[in-house]
Amino acid sequence: MSDYKKNILITGGAGFIGSHVVRLFVKKYPEYLIVNLDKLTYAGNLANLSDIEGSPNYEFIKGDINDSAFIDKVFSERNFDAVIHLAAESHVDRSITEPLAFVMTNVLGTVNLLNASLKIWNKGSMNDSGKLFYHVSTDEVYGTLGSEGYFTEKTPYDPHSPYSASKAASDHFVRAYHDTYGLPTVISNCSNNYGSHQFPEKLIPLCIHNIKHNFALPVYGKGENIRDWLFVEDHASAIDLLFHKANAGSTYNVGGNNEWKNIDLVKLLCKIMDRKLGRPEGTSSKLITFVKDRAGHDMRYAIDCSLIQKDFAWAPSVSFEEGLDKTVDWYLGNDEWLKKVVSGDYIHYYEQQYSQR
């Protein structure tokens, strides 16, 4: 580890967003050692990282951020210079049926990581170059918007679901550790991500899978809820930028400037899928099925990301239509990946690849 300029822990690096961040850092920064810590719950899939698992500057550790003794041991042994914290329970529907799991991972797990960082960085100066706890959060902590306006970094928190409440609590703890202990922290709050390697409980991969197999496309309520969509590779590039350039104690919103009603998004996906599958236009839209609305379903999220654009000249690199086209192509071209995820076979990947190491 002494041969590397930085020793960086990325939590949740086998998940959707995490795998894109791990891949970017491993490939872009060969002088960094990237350690991926993931519990490999249902949404963690090491096959997402098969292309970089042999890289000399990459290591994987299976572990649970809720296990404080384990986390303390790993931090003590590895003496990480920085943490990029992406491990989280993130599906709102699951939070409604299993709120305690979200409290454990998103709140207590975050506090365990904060405590471990504080312990090892207190041995030296926390102002040493490179020391940073980067916490990745969500725009859902802000609550809901009417037909106008945007979330800014100054918007008061008003979470409405157990998921968003747990993420709001974790954000508060990160800020409290900065203000109370001087822990160098950065927080970013992002809008809905889309792209390759996303677990198919989420709207876009679920629709792609269901359209391909002529299954129903469930849409909550009337489909009028509005979300801002951010291409996951653009999000990863923003994390890279903020990790290296943002000041300790700062918060940035990261969005796609890209609002869509859920029903309009589903119809666009139907149109793209009909074209790519050689079906007559309008075929897939017949699969749309309106279902009972989610409890506490926020009407509109929209992010003002002008601060990161002003400070660091960051902006989304692709239009939504281009990003969605790339996303559909990836899922259609990686049918085996999707089959293994849907069937649960991907869970055996860790045993196959790592049990003998």
Secondary structure, DSSP 8 states (H G I E B T S, - for coil): -TTSSEEEEEETTTSHHHHHHHHHHHHH-TTEEEEEEE---TT--GGGGTTTTT-TTEEEEE--TT-HHHHHHHHHHH--SEEEE------HHHHHH-HHHHIIIIIIIHHHHHHHHHHHHTTS-TTSTT-EEEEEEEGGGG----SS--B-TT------SHHHHHHHHHHHHHHHHHHHH---EEEEEE-EEESTT--TTSHHHHHHHHHHTT--EEEETTS--EEEEEEHHHHHHHHHHHHHH--TTEEEEE--S-EEEHHHHHHHHHHHHHHHHT--TTTGGGGEEEE---TT--SB--B--HHHHHHH----SS-HHHHHHHHHHHHHH-HHHHHHHHHTGGGGHHHHHHTT-
